[in-house]
Amino acid sequence: VSASSRVASRRHMGSVDAGAAMEKIRAAGLLRTRGLIGGKWVDAYDGKTIEVQNPATGEVLANVACMGNRETADAITSANTTFYTWSKLTASERSKALRKWHDLLMSHKEELALLMTLEQGKPMKEALGEVNYGASFIEFFAEEAKRVYGDIIPPTLADRRLLVLKQPIGVVGAITPWNFPLAMITRKVGPALACGCTVVVKPSEFTPLTALAAADLALQAGIPAGALNVVMGNAPEIGDELMQSTQVRKITFTGSTAVGKKLMAGSANTVKKVSLELGGNAPCIVFDDADIDVAVKGSLAAKFRNSGQTCVCANRILVQEGMYL
Ligand code: ADP
């Protein structure tokens, strides 16, 4: 098979596969296109939608609700109400629901991976890997939350006792990027839910389908309505609503440095806790004494993993003179 005909036949297969894959996802009940607020799937209040495209072909996969400040305000209210019951459960009770969510993510590995490949463009093998990776955060934090111990600190006065009691902070706003449509969500939502916090997630508008499918499985797992809400659409409007809310106590974000700075500034007024994972700056350096085979393999992986779209993908490769020559 010549290179050109292989590309042509792959393209042909690609389009056939995309249709069959969407059918499979739909049949599993995992093609969700509306936002999730208080356990209900809802359209944008003004009925607006945005297209989700397959980046490999430009084909439209689905039209999803394009939400803004009003839907976000309702998602925050629902998360805030649910906080009072979810946070009162024992860590063990929350852990059971999270464990079930993990198991459902794993048992729907293929559909989730297909969705990710379709809307994000990463190869299927990497998408399958991301389901393992993404689900592992839910498993890890389900277990870890049972071990949120406090501290007893030696007092400075003899008749006092100093105790540290760790408590869930409240509603968390989680804003995530498109390069890891599942794992960036589970990495934020896992620890938050495990500790008793409730969450409003805003996935990237490029990759909302994976987020919505994962949220569907969370509901099936028994994570209560309102503990996990998903809104997507007008990013600045959703971001501003999260920022200005006094009920949102924490913002967790993975994305660009420019947006991270905006969120940090926007969080100042209500003194929210902020966790930011921002843009990378990743040189790959090959020294004279490197093993060339290992260096080539490592550099290729560093440059092209996830279609070259991770925050630590090499953005320049520096090779020492002795090796370069
Ligand atoms: P990247 O370059 O990794 O795509 P972005 O920062 O543009 O990073 O996007 C990451 C996430 O931030 C996406 O979910 C995007 O919709 C969201 N986002 C972009 N602008 C804003 C904003 N003004 N407020 C809140 N979220 C935003």
py3Dmol code that shows the C-alpha trace and the ligand (Angstrom):
import py3Dmol

protein = """\
ATOM      1  CA  VAL A   1       0.000   0.000   0.000  1.00  0.00           C
ATOM      2  CA  SER A   2       1.495   3.334  -1.015  1.00  0.00           C
ATOM      3  CA  ALA A   3       1.551   6.139   1.478  1.00  0.00           C
ATOM      4  CA  SER A   4      -1.078   8.135  -0.406  1.00  0.00           C
ATOM      5  CA  SER A   5      -3.565   5.283  -0.750  1.00  0.00           C
ATOM      6  CA  ARG A   6      -3.113   4.425   2.923  1.00  0.00           C
ATOM      7  CA  VAL A   7      -4.028   7.969   3.828  1.00  0.00           C
ATOM      8  CA  ALA A   8      -7.022   7.830   1.487  1.00  0.00           C
ATOM      9  CA  SER A   9      -8.282   4.531   2.868  1.00  0.00           C
ATOM     10  CA  ARG A  10      -7.753   5.735   6.426  1.00  0.00           C
ATOM     11  CA  ARG A  11      -9.772   8.825   5.653  1.00  0.00           C
ATOM     12  CA  HIS A  12     -12.533   6.731   4.219  1.00  0.00           C
ATOM     13  CA  MET A  13     -12.528   4.435   7.229  1.00  0.00           C
ATOM     14  CA  GLY A  14     -12.352   7.451   9.468  1.00  0.00           C
ATOM     15  CA  SER A  15     -15.642   8.854   8.218  1.00  0.00           C
ATOM     16  CA  VAL A  16     -17.406   5.471   8.379  1.00  0.00           C
ATOM     17  CA  ASP A  17     -16.053   4.926  11.880  1.00  0.00           C
ATOM     18  CA  ALA A  18     -17.181   8.348  13.064  1.00  0.00           C
ATOM     19  CA  GLY A  19     -20.816   7.607  12.220  1.00  0.00           C
ATOM     20  CA  ALA A  20     -20.686   4.139  13.746  1.00  0.00           C
ATOM     21  CA  ALA A  21     -18.922   5.504  16.810  1.00  0.00           C
ATOM     22  CA  MET A  22     -21.570   8.188  17.353  1.00  0.00           C
ATOM     23  CA  GLU A  23     -24.240   5.498  17.089  1.00  0.00           C
ATOM     24  CA  LYS A  24     -22.480   3.410  19.703  1.00  0.00           C
ATOM     25  CA  ILE A  25     -22.215   6.377  22.046  1.00  0.00           C
ATOM     26  CA  ARG A  26     -25.859   7.287  21.484  1.00  0.00           C
ATOM     27  CA  ALA A  27     -26.956   3.690  22.056  1.00  0.00           C
ATOM     28  CA  ALA A  28     -25.123   3.692  25.392  1.00  0.00           C
ATOM     29  CA  GLY A  29     -27.131   6.796  26.369  1.00  0.00           C
ATOM     30  CA  LEU A  30     -23.960   8.858  26.606  1.00  0.00           C
ATOM     31  CA  LEU A  31     -24.581  11.461  23.918  1.00  0.00           C
ATOM     32  CA  ARG A  32     -25.664  14.350  26.108  1.00  0.00           C
ATOM     33  CA  THR A  33     -25.981  17.815  24.594  1.00  0.00           C
ATOM     34  CA  ARG A  34     -27.653  19.840  27.336  1.00  0.00           C
ATOM     35  CA  GLY A  35     -26.150  21.296  30.481  1.00  0.00           C
ATOM     36  CA  LEU A  36     -26.589  19.609  33.865  1.00  0.00           C
ATOM     37  CA  ILE A  37     -28.119  21.784  36.583  1.00  0.00           C
ATOM     38  CA  GLY A  38     -29.480  20.331  39.811  1.00  0.00           C
ATOM     39  CA  GLY A  39     -29.570  16.833  38.315  1.00  0.00           C
ATOM     40  CA  LYS A  40     -31.638  17.943  35.278  1.00  0.00           C
ATOM     41  CA  TRP A  41     -30.495  18.153  31.683  1.00  0.00           C
ATOM     42  CA  VAL A  42     -31.360  21.652  30.527  1.00  0.00           C
ATOM     43  CA  ASP A  43     -31.176  23.712  27.347  1.00  0.00           C
ATOM     44  CA  ALA A  44     -29.736  27.200  27.312  1.00  0.00           C
ATOM     45  CA  TYR A  45     -32.510  29.507  28.574  1.00  0.00           C
ATOM     46  CA  ASP A  46     -32.513  31.389  25.266  1.00  0.00           C
ATOM     47  CA  GLY A  47     -32.338  28.126  23.283  1.00  0.00           C
ATOM     48  CA  LYS A  48     -28.907  28.921  21.807  1.00  0.00           C
ATOM     49  CA  THR A  49     -26.561  26.112  20.845  1.00  0.00           C
ATOM     50  CA  ILE A  50     -22.952  25.780  19.715  1.00  0.00           C
ATOM     51  CA  GLU A  51     -21.478  23.254  17.342  1.00  0.00           C
ATOM     52  CA  VAL A  52     -19.021  20.632  18.489  1.00  0.00           C
ATOM     53  CA  GLN A  53     -16.811  19.586  15.604  1.00  0.00           C
ATOM     54  CA  ASN A  54     -14.580  16.653  14.828  1.00  0.00           C
ATOM     55  CA  PRO A  55     -11.234  18.473  14.431  1.00  0.00           C
ATOM     56  CA  ALA A  56      -9.970  15.788  12.030  1.00  0.00           C
ATOM     57  CA  THR A  57     -12.727  16.399   9.470  1.00  0.00           C
ATOM     58  CA  GLY A  58     -14.547  19.578  10.459  1.00  0.00           C
ATOM     59  CA  GLU A  59     -17.745  17.530  10.613  1.00  0.00           C
ATOM     60  CA  VAL A  60     -20.339  18.685  13.169  1.00  0.00           C
ATOM     61  CA  LEU A  61     -20.772  16.018  15.838  1.00  0.00           C
ATOM     62  CA  ALA A  62     -23.488  17.668  17.897  1.00  0.00           C
ATOM     63  CA  ASN A  63     -25.059  20.968  18.875  1.00  0.00           C
ATOM     64  CA  VAL A  64     -24.780  21.601  22.593  1.00  0.00           C
ATOM     65  CA  ALA A  65     -26.470  24.164  24.813  1.00  0.00           C
ATOM     66  CA  CYS A  66     -24.690  27.521  24.758  1.00  0.00           C
ATOM     67  CA  MET A  67     -25.130  28.768  28.304  1.00  0.00           C
ATOM     68  CA  GLY A  68     -24.229  32.001  30.058  1.00  0.00           C
ATOM     69  CA  ASN A  69     -24.610  33.849  33.330  1.00  0.00           C
ATOM     70  CA  ARG A  70     -28.209  32.885  34.155  1.00  0.00           C
ATOM     71  CA  GLU A  71     -27.672  29.138  33.822  1.00  0.00           C
ATOM     72  CA  THR A  72     -24.414  29.467  35.766  1.00  0.00           C
ATOM     73  CA  ALA A  73     -26.180  31.315  38.584  1.00  0.00           C
ATOM     74  CA  ASP A  74     -28.704  28.466  38.830  1.00  0.00           C
ATOM     75  CA  ALA A  75     -25.944  25.852  38.758  1.00  0.00           C
ATOM     76  CA  ILE A  76     -24.217  27.675  41.624  1.00  0.00           C
ATOM     77  CA  THR A  77     -27.455  27.828  43.631  1.00  0.00           C
ATOM     78  CA  SER A  78     -28.007  24.128  43.119  1.00  0.00           C
ATOM     79  CA  ALA A  79     -24.432  23.295  44.135  1.00  0.00           C
ATOM     80  CA  ASN A  80     -24.759  25.509  47.180  1.00  0.00           C
ATOM     81  CA  THR A  81     -28.007  23.869  48.310  1.00  0.00           C
ATOM     82  CA  THR A  82     -26.597  20.378  47.796  1.00  0.00           C
ATOM     83  CA  PHE A  83     -23.451  21.260  49.729  1.00  0.00           C
ATOM     84  CA  TYR A  84     -25.437  21.180  52.977  1.00  0.00           C
ATOM     85  CA  THR A  85     -26.386  17.522  52.508  1.00  0.00           C
ATOM     86  CA  TRP A  86     -23.399  16.147  50.540  1.00  0.00           C
ATOM     87  CA  SER A  87     -20.884  17.561  53.004  1.00  0.00           C
ATOM     88  CA  LYS A  88     -22.773  16.016  55.926  1.00  0.00           C
ATOM     89  CA  LEU A  89     -22.299  12.461  54.654  1.00  0.00           C
ATOM     90  CA  THR A  90     -19.401  10.474  55.994  1.00  0.00           C
ATOM     91  CA  ALA A  91     -16.299  10.178  53.838  1.00  0.00           C
ATOM     92  CA  SER A  92     -17.077   6.498  53.519  1.00  0.00           C
ATOM     93  CA  GLU A  93     -20.553   7.191  52.104  1.00  0.00           C
ATOM     94  CA  ARG A  94     -19.167   9.657  49.560  1.00  0.00           C
ATOM     95  CA  SER A  95     -16.404   7.224  48.741  1.00  0.00           C
ATOM     96  CA  LYS A  96     -18.906   4.520  47.795  1.00  0.00           C
ATOM     97  CA  ALA A  97     -20.621   6.780  45.230  1.00  0.00           C
ATOM     98  CA  LEU A  98     -17.271   7.879  43.819  1.00  0.00           C
ATOM     99  CA  ARG A  99     -16.067   4.310  43.585  1.00  0.00           C
ATOM    100  CA  LYS A 100     -19.189   3.452  41.646  1.00  0.00           C
ATOM    101  CA  TRP A 101     -18.562   6.417  39.345  1.00  0.00           C
ATOM    102  CA  HIS A 102     -15.032   5.146  38.756  1.00  0.00           C
ATOM    103  CA  ASP A 103     -16.360   1.680  37.909  1.00  0.00           C
ATOM    104  CA  LEU A 104     -18.927   3.118  35.469  1.00  0.00           C
ATOM    105  CA  LEU A 105     -16.265   5.251  33.759  1.00  0.00           C
ATOM    106  CA  MET A 106     -14.161   2.125  33.341  1.00  0.00           C
ATOM    107  CA  SER A 107     -17.020  -0.030  32.102  1.00  0.00           C
ATOM    108  CA  HIS A 108     -17.812   2.632  29.470  1.00  0.00           C
ATOM    109  CA  LYS A 109     -14.186   3.036  28.533  1.00  0.00           C
ATOM    110  CA  GLU A 110     -14.717   2.438  24.843  1.00  0.00           C
ATOM    111  CA  GLU A 111     -17.598   4.885  24.379  1.00  0.00           C
ATOM    112  CA  LEU A 112     -15.793   7.590  26.355  1.00  0.00           C
ATOM    113  CA  ALA A 113     -12.599   7.059  24.372  1.00  0.00           C
ATOM    114  CA  LEU A 114     -14.499   7.206  21.073  1.00  0.00           C
ATOM    115  CA  LEU A 115     -16.117  10.465  22.165  1.00  0.00           C
ATOM    116  CA  MET A 116     -12.745  11.917  23.078  1.00  0.00           C
ATOM    117  CA  THR A 117     -11.159  10.904  19.807  1.00  0.00           C
ATOM    118  CA  LEU A 118     -14.085  12.369  17.889  1.00  0.00           C
ATOM    119  CA  GLU A 119     -14.284  15.740  19.616  1.00  0.00           C
ATOM    120  CA  GLN A 120     -10.660  16.229  20.601  1.00  0.00           C
ATOM    121  CA  GLY A 121      -8.738  14.423  17.877  1.00  0.00           C
ATOM    122  CA  LYS A 122      -6.317  12.336  19.938  1.00  0.00           C
ATOM    123  CA  PRO A 123      -5.615   8.775  18.738  1.00  0.00           C
ATOM    124  CA  MET A 124      -7.890   6.074  20.132  1.00  0.00           C
ATOM    125  CA  LYS A 125      -5.024   4.418  22.020  1.00  0.00           C
ATOM    126  CA  GLU A 126      -4.336   7.652  23.882  1.00  0.00           C
ATOM    127  CA  ALA A 127      -8.036   8.238  24.462  1.00  0.00           C
ATOM    128  CA  LEU A 128      -8.347   4.792  26.049  1.00  0.00           C
ATOM    129  CA  GLY A 129      -5.311   5.669  28.164  1.00  0.00           C
ATOM    130  CA  GLU A 130      -6.998   8.882  29.251  1.00  0.00           C
ATOM    131  CA  VAL A 131     -10.063   7.022  30.491  1.00  0.00           C
ATOM    132  CA  ASN A 132      -7.802   4.896  32.730  1.00  0.00           C
ATOM    133  CA  TYR A 133      -5.933   7.997  33.853  1.00  0.00           C
ATOM    134  CA  GLY A 134      -9.079  10.089  34.337  1.00  0.00           C
ATOM    135  CA  ALA A 135     -10.939   7.392  36.244  1.00  0.00           C
ATOM    136  CA  SER A 136      -7.904   6.809  38.466  1.00  0.00           C
ATOM    137  CA  PHE A 137      -8.357  10.262  40.048  1.00  0.00           C
ATOM    138  CA  ILE A 138     -11.859   9.345  41.155  1.00  0.00           C
ATOM    139  CA  GLU A 139     -10.619   6.071  42.640  1.00  0.00           C
ATOM    140  CA  PHE A 140      -7.637   7.667  44.355  1.00  0.00           C
ATOM    141  CA  PHE A 141      -9.585  10.503  45.971  1.00  0.00           C
ATOM    142  CA  ALA A 142     -12.484   8.223  46.955  1.00  0.00           C
ATOM    143  CA  GLU A 143      -9.964   6.347  49.061  1.00  0.00           C
ATOM    144  CA  GLU A 144      -7.879   9.309  50.138  1.00  0.00           C
ATOM    145  CA  ALA A 145     -10.800  11.333  51.496  1.00  0.00           C
ATOM    146  CA  LYS A 146     -11.206   8.789  54.287  1.00  0.00           C
ATOM    147  CA  ARG A 147      -7.812   9.869  55.504  1.00  0.00           C
ATOM    148  CA  VAL A 148      -8.323  13.621  55.777  1.00  0.00           C
ATOM    149  CA  TYR A 149      -6.899  13.837  59.259  1.00  0.00           C
ATOM    150  CA  GLY A 150      -6.601  16.970  61.323  1.00  0.00           C
ATOM    151  CA  ASP A 151      -3.697  17.957  63.546  1.00  0.00           C
ATOM    152  CA  ILE A 152      -2.981  18.564  67.196  1.00  0.00           C
ATOM    153  CA  ILE A 153      -0.433  21.317  67.585  1.00  0.00           C
ATOM    154  CA  PRO A 154       1.676  21.887  70.729  1.00  0.00           C
ATOM    155  CA  PRO A 155       0.143  25.023  72.275  1.00  0.00           C
ATOM    156  CA  THR A 156       2.057  28.117  73.249  1.00  0.00           C
ATOM    157  CA  LEU A 157       0.073  28.396  76.499  1.00  0.00           C
ATOM    158  CA  ALA A 158      -0.120  25.473  78.953  1.00  0.00           C
ATOM    159  CA  ASP A 159      -3.884  25.623  79.429  1.00  0.00           C
ATOM    160  CA  ARG A 160      -4.817  25.593  75.734  1.00  0.00           C
ATOM    161  CA  ARG A 161      -5.183  22.885  73.152  1.00  0.00           C
ATOM    162  CA  LEU A 162      -4.712  23.662  69.442  1.00  0.00           C
ATOM    163  CA  LEU A 163      -6.656  21.562  66.970  1.00  0.00           C
ATOM    164  CA  VAL A 164      -6.774  21.677  63.191  1.00  0.00           C
ATOM    165  CA  LEU A 165     -10.041  20.472  61.739  1.00  0.00           C
ATOM    166  CA  LYS A 166     -10.207  20.123  57.953  1.00  0.00           C
ATOM    167  CA  GLN A 167     -13.543  20.961  56.397  1.00  0.00           C
ATOM    168  CA  PRO A 168     -14.875  21.163  52.831  1.00  0.00           C
ATOM    169  CA  ILE A 169     -14.694  24.719  51.590  1.00  0.00           C
ATOM    170  CA  GLY A 170     -18.037  24.834  49.732  1.00  0.00           C
ATOM    171  CA  VAL A 171     -18.941  25.293  46.084  1.00  0.00           C
ATOM    172  CA  VAL A 172     -16.038  24.855  43.676  1.00  0.00           C
ATOM    173  CA  GLY A 173     -15.926  26.312  40.151  1.00  0.00           C
ATOM    174  CA  ALA A 174     -13.838  24.099  37.840  1.00  0.00           C
ATOM    175  CA  ILE A 175     -12.826  25.396  34.406  1.00  0.00           C
ATOM    176  CA  THR A 176     -11.069  22.924  32.142  1.00  0.00           C
ATOM    177  CA  PRO A 177      -9.335  22.838  28.751  1.00  0.00           C
ATOM    178  CA  TRP A 178      -9.853  20.705  25.648  1.00  0.00           C
ATOM    179  CA  ASN A 179      -6.624  18.707  25.519  1.00  0.00           C
ATOM    180  CA  PHE A 180      -7.643  16.233  28.251  1.00  0.00           C
ATOM    181  CA  PRO A 181     -11.440  16.365  28.125  1.00  0.00           C
ATOM    182  CA  LEU A 182     -11.950  13.772  30.871  1.00  0.00           C
ATOM    183  CA  ALA A 183      -8.871  13.754  33.075  1.00  0.00           C
ATOM    184  CA  MET A 184      -8.763  17.498  33.743  1.00  0.00           C
ATOM    185  CA  ILE A 185     -12.311  17.262  35.040  1.00  0.00           C
ATOM    186  CA  THR A 186     -11.913  14.163  37.197  1.00  0.00           C
ATOM    187  CA  ARG A 187      -8.664  15.503  38.639  1.00  0.00           C
ATOM    188  CA  LYS A 188     -10.549  18.546  39.934  1.00  0.00           C
ATOM    189  CA  VAL A 189     -13.946  17.047  40.671  1.00  0.00           C
ATOM    190  CA  GLY A 190     -12.622  13.876  42.369  1.00  0.00           C
ATOM    191  CA  PRO A 191     -10.942  15.572  45.331  1.00  0.00           C
ATOM    192  CA  ALA A 192     -13.675  18.216  45.636  1.00  0.00           C
ATOM    193  CA  LEU A 193     -16.545  15.719  45.817  1.00  0.00           C
ATOM    194  CA  ALA A 194     -14.579  13.309  47.982  1.00  0.00           C
ATOM    195  CA  CYS A 195     -14.092  15.986  50.626  1.00  0.00           C
ATOM    196  CA  GLY A 196     -17.735  17.057  50.589  1.00  0.00           C
ATOM    197  CA  CYS A 197     -17.551  20.051  48.258  1.00  0.00           C
ATOM    198  CA  THR A 198     -19.999  20.463  45.382  1.00  0.00           C
ATOM    199  CA  VAL A 199     -18.958  21.567  41.925  1.00  0.00           C
ATOM    200  CA  VAL A 200     -19.904  23.640  38.898  1.00  0.00           C
ATOM    201  CA  VAL A 201     -17.812  22.446  35.954  1.00  0.00           C
ATOM    202  CA  LYS A 202     -17.264  24.454  32.816  1.00  0.00           C
ATOM    203  CA  PRO A 203     -15.621  22.230  30.219  1.00  0.00           C
ATOM    204  CA  SER A 204     -14.056  23.629  27.091  1.00  0.00           C
ATOM    205  CA  GLU A 205     -16.577  24.502  24.399  1.00  0.00           C
ATOM    206  CA  PHE A 206     -14.478  22.369  22.021  1.00  0.00           C
ATOM    207  CA  THR A 207     -14.911  19.205  24.095  1.00  0.00           C
ATOM    208  CA  PRO A 208     -18.099  19.318  26.167  1.00  0.00           C
ATOM    209  CA  LEU A 209     -19.414  15.895  25.075  1.00  0.00           C
ATOM    210  CA  THR A 210     -16.946  13.878  27.150  1.00  0.00           C
ATOM    211  CA  ALA A 211     -17.684  16.046  30.184  1.00  0.00           C
ATOM    212  CA  LEU A 212     -21.421  15.561  29.777  1.00  0.00           C
ATOM    213  CA  ALA A 213     -21.079  11.795  29.305  1.00  0.00           C
ATOM    214  CA  ALA A 214     -18.931  11.588  32.444  1.00  0.00           C
ATOM    215  CA  ALA A 215     -21.507  13.649  34.354  1.00  0.00           C
ATOM    216  CA  ASP A 216     -24.251  11.282  33.201  1.00  0.00           C
ATOM    217  CA  LEU A 217     -22.288   8.382  34.666  1.00  0.00           C
ATOM    218  CA  ALA A 218     -21.841  10.329  37.914  1.00  0.00           C
ATOM    219  CA  LEU A 219     -25.613  10.618  38.222  1.00  0.00           C
ATOM    220  CA  GLN A 220     -25.979   6.895  37.512  1.00  0.00           C
ATOM    221  CA  ALA A 221     -23.407   6.208  40.220  1.00  0.00           C
ATOM    222  CA  GLY A 222     -25.549   7.959  42.794  1.00  0.00           C
ATOM    223  CA  ILE A 223     -23.664  11.249  43.079  1.00  0.00           C
ATOM    224  CA  PRO A 224     -26.676  13.344  44.128  1.00  0.00           C
ATOM    225  CA  ALA A 225     -28.396  15.850  41.853  1.00  0.00           C
ATOM    226  CA  GLY A 226     -26.733  19.232  42.347  1.00  0.00           C
ATOM    227  CA  ALA A 227     -23.399  17.915  43.614  1.00  0.00           C
ATOM    228  CA  LEU A 228     -21.966  17.996  40.100  1.00  0.00           C
ATOM    229  CA  ASN A 229     -23.289  20.580  37.641  1.00  0.00           C
ATOM    230  CA  VAL A 230     -22.033  21.227  34.106  1.00  0.00           C
ATOM    231  CA  VAL A 231     -22.501  24.460  32.162  1.00  0.00           C
ATOM    232  CA  MET A 232     -20.799  25.423  28.918  1.00  0.00           C
ATOM    233  CA  GLY A 233     -21.093  28.074  26.220  1.00  0.00           C
ATOM    234  CA  ASN A 234     -20.120  31.698  26.728  1.00  0.00           C
ATOM    235  CA  ALA A 235     -16.838  31.269  28.633  1.00  0.00           C
ATOM    236  CA  PRO A 236     -16.346  34.885  29.817  1.00  0.00           C
ATOM    237  CA  GLU A 237     -19.968  35.103  31.026  1.00  0.00           C
ATOM    238  CA  ILE A 238     -19.767  31.793  32.871  1.00  0.00           C
ATOM    239  CA  GLY A 239     -16.367  32.763  34.282  1.00  0.00           C
ATOM    240  CA  ASP A 240     -17.636  36.163  35.468  1.00  0.00           C
ATOM    241  CA  GLU A 241     -20.653  34.626  37.175  1.00  0.00           C
ATOM    242  CA  LEU A 242     -18.424  32.142  39.000  1.00  0.00           C
ATOM    243  CA  MET A 243     -16.045  34.958  39.972  1.00  0.00           C
ATOM    244  CA  GLN A 244     -18.608  37.331  41.367  1.00  0.00           C
ATOM    245  CA  SER A 245     -20.606  34.724  43.302  1.00  0.00           C
ATOM    246  CA  THR A 246     -20.111  34.795  47.062  1.00  0.00           C
ATOM    247  CA  GLN A 247     -21.233  31.161  47.217  1.00  0.00           C
ATOM    248  CA  VAL A 248     -18.361  29.917  45.050  1.00  0.00           C
ATOM    249  CA  ARG A 249     -15.465  29.524  47.475  1.00  0.00           C
ATOM    250  CA  LYS A 250     -12.821  28.072  45.235  1.00  0.00           C
ATOM    251  CA  ILE A 251     -11.769  28.236  41.600  1.00  0.00           C
ATOM    252  CA  THR A 252      -9.710  25.514  40.002  1.00  0.00           C
ATOM    253  CA  PHE A 253      -8.502  26.064  36.456  1.00  0.00           C
ATOM    254  CA  THR A 254      -6.291  24.461  33.850  1.00  0.00           C
ATOM    255  CA  GLY A 255      -5.651  26.527  30.746  1.00  0.00           C
ATOM    256  CA  SER A 256      -3.822  29.535  29.407  1.00  0.00           C
ATOM    257  CA  THR A 257      -1.822  31.958  31.528  1.00  0.00           C
ATOM    258  CA  ALA A 258      -3.860  34.894  30.197  1.00  0.00           C
ATOM    259  CA  VAL A 259      -7.185  33.428  31.353  1.00  0.00           C
ATOM    260  CA  GLY A 260      -5.611  32.209  34.614  1.00  0.00           C
ATOM    261  CA  LYS A 261      -4.572  35.784  35.423  1.00  0.00           C
ATOM    262  CA  LYS A 262      -8.105  37.001  34.770  1.00  0.00           C
ATOM    263  CA  LEU A 263      -9.554  34.355  37.071  1.00  0.00           C
ATOM    264  CA  MET A 264      -7.049  35.158  39.802  1.00  0.00           C
ATOM    265  CA  ALA A 265      -7.858  38.863  39.593  1.00  0.00           C
ATOM    266  CA  GLY A 266     -11.592  38.116  39.457  1.00  0.00           C
ATOM    267  CA  SER A 267     -11.373  35.934  42.550  1.00  0.00           C
ATOM    268  CA  ALA A 268      -9.775  38.671  44.641  1.00  0.00           C
ATOM    269  CA  ASN A 269     -12.964  40.579  45.324  1.00  0.00           C
ATOM    270  CA  THR A 270     -14.590  37.644  47.103  1.00  0.00           C
ATOM    271  CA  VAL A 271     -11.227  36.244  48.322  1.00  0.00           C
ATOM    272  CA  LYS A 272     -11.680  32.832  46.763  1.00  0.00           C
ATOM    273  CA  LYS A 273      -9.055  30.148  46.987  1.00  0.00           C
ATOM    274  CA  VAL A 274      -7.515  29.630  43.572  1.00  0.00           C
ATOM    275  CA  SER A 275      -5.592  26.704  42.053  1.00  0.00           C
ATOM    276  CA  LEU A 276      -4.154  27.353  38.614  1.00  0.00           C
ATOM    277  CA  GLU A 277      -2.370  25.051  36.208  1.00  0.00           C
ATOM    278  CA  LEU A 278      -1.248  27.385  33.452  1.00  0.00           C
ATOM    279  CA  GLY A 279       0.671  27.315  30.186  1.00  0.00           C
ATOM    280  CA  GLY A 280       3.866  25.314  29.962  1.00  0.00           C
ATOM    281  CA  ASN A 281       7.244  26.317  28.595  1.00  0.00           C
ATOM    282  CA  ALA A 282       8.964  23.078  27.836  1.00  0.00           C
ATOM    283  CA  PRO A 283      12.405  22.734  26.292  1.00  0.00           C
ATOM    284  CA  CYS A 284      13.636  19.227  25.521  1.00  0.00           C
ATOM    285  CA  ILE A 285      17.426  19.096  25.953  1.00  0.00           C
ATOM    286  CA  VAL A 286      19.589  16.319  24.540  1.00  0.00           C
ATOM    287  CA  PHE A 287      23.133  16.289  25.957  1.00  0.00           C
ATOM    288  CA  ASP A 288      26.294  14.836  24.397  1.00  0.00           C
ATOM    289  CA  ASP A 289      26.283  11.851  26.719  1.00  0.00           C
ATOM    290  CA  ALA A 290      22.679  10.843  25.976  1.00  0.00           C
ATOM    291  CA  ASP A 291      21.786   7.404  24.655  1.00  0.00           C
ATOM    292  CA  ILE A 292      20.690   8.410  21.146  1.00  0.00           C
ATOM    293  CA  ASP A 293      17.930   5.799  20.848  1.00  0.00           C
ATOM    294  CA  VAL A 294      16.418   6.770  24.177  1.00  0.00           C
ATOM    295  CA  ALA A 295      16.768  10.470  23.277  1.00  0.00           C
ATOM    296  CA  VAL A 296      15.013  10.069  19.923  1.00  0.00           C
ATOM    297  CA  LYS A 297      12.206   8.030  21.416  1.00  0.00           C
ATOM    298  CA  GLY A 298      11.831  10.426  24.341  1.00  0.00           C
ATOM    299  CA  SER A 299      11.920  13.556  22.149  1.00  0.00           C
ATOM    300  CA  LEU A 300       9.277  12.178  19.807  1.00  0.00           C
ATOM    301  CA  ALA A 301       7.028  11.328  22.731  1.00  0.00           C
ATOM    302  CA  ALA A 302       7.655  14.742  24.309  1.00  0.00           C
ATOM    303  CA  LYS A 303       6.796  16.513  21.057  1.00  0.00           C
ATOM    304  CA  PHE A 304       3.912  14.450  19.702  1.00  0.00           C
ATOM    305  CA  ARG A 305       2.119  12.904  22.664  1.00  0.00           C
ATOM    306  CA  ASN A 306      -1.596  13.713  22.588  1.00  0.00           C
ATOM    307  CA  SER A 307      -1.178  15.021  19.002  1.00  0.00           C
ATOM    308  CA  GLY A 308       1.431  17.451  20.350  1.00  0.00           C
ATOM    309  CA  GLN A 309      -1.124  19.105  22.603  1.00  0.00           C
ATOM    310  CA  THR A 310      -0.135  18.746  26.239  1.00  0.00           C
ATOM    311  CA  CYS A 311       1.030  21.594  28.459  1.00  0.00           C
ATOM    312  CA  VAL A 312       4.481  19.988  28.678  1.00  0.00           C
ATOM    313  CA  CYS A 313       4.879  19.095  25.012  1.00  0.00           C
ATOM    314  CA  ALA A 314       8.376  20.161  23.915  1.00  0.00           C
ATOM    315  CA  ASN A 315       8.142  23.615  22.370  1.00  0.00           C
ATOM    316  CA  ARG A 316      11.824  23.591  21.364  1.00  0.00           C
ATOM    317  CA  ILE A 317      14.451  20.864  21.157  1.00  0.00           C
ATOM    318  CA  LEU A 318      18.002  21.810  22.082  1.00  0.00           C
ATOM    319  CA  VAL A 319      20.722  19.328  21.084  1.00  0.00           C
ATOM    320  CA  GLN A 320      24.289  19.696  22.374  1.00  0.00           C
ATOM    321  CA  GLU A 321      26.875  20.115  19.632  1.00  0.00           C
ATOM    322  CA  GLY A 322      28.571  16.720  19.997  1.00  0.00           C
ATOM    323  CA  MET A 323      25.277  14.919  19.605  1.00  0.00           C
ATOM    324  CA  TYR A 324      23.956  17.190  16.860  1.00  0.00           C
ATOM    325  CA  LEU A 325      26.979  16.718  14.593  1.00  0.00           C
TER     326      LEU A 325
END
"""
ligand_1 = """\
27
ADP
P -6.124 26.873 26.126
O -5.144 27.770 25.451
O -5.500 25.764 26.894
O -7.272 26.445 25.273
P -7.872 28.728 27.519
O -7.446 29.420 28.757
O -8.213 29.566 26.343
O -6.695 27.726 27.280
O -9.095 27.761 27.788
C -9.173 26.960 28.935
C -10.575 27.067 29.506
O -10.793 28.413 29.913
C -11.671 26.738 28.489
O -12.703 26.031 29.163
C -12.161 28.117 28.072
O -13.487 28.121 27.606
C -12.051 28.861 29.399
N -12.048 30.314 29.298
C -11.593 31.090 28.297
N -11.790 32.392 28.586
C -12.396 32.443 29.800
C -12.862 33.495 30.665
N -12.738 34.778 30.337
N -13.421 33.128 31.840
C -13.544 31.855 32.195
N -13.127 30.832 31.438
C -12.557 31.117 30.260
"""
view = py3Dmol.view(width=600, height=400)
view.addModel(protein, "pdb")
view.setStyle({"model": 0}, {"cartoon": {"style": "trace"}})
view.addModel(ligand_1, "xyz")
view.setStyle({"model": 1}, {"stick": {}})
view.zoomTo()
view.show()
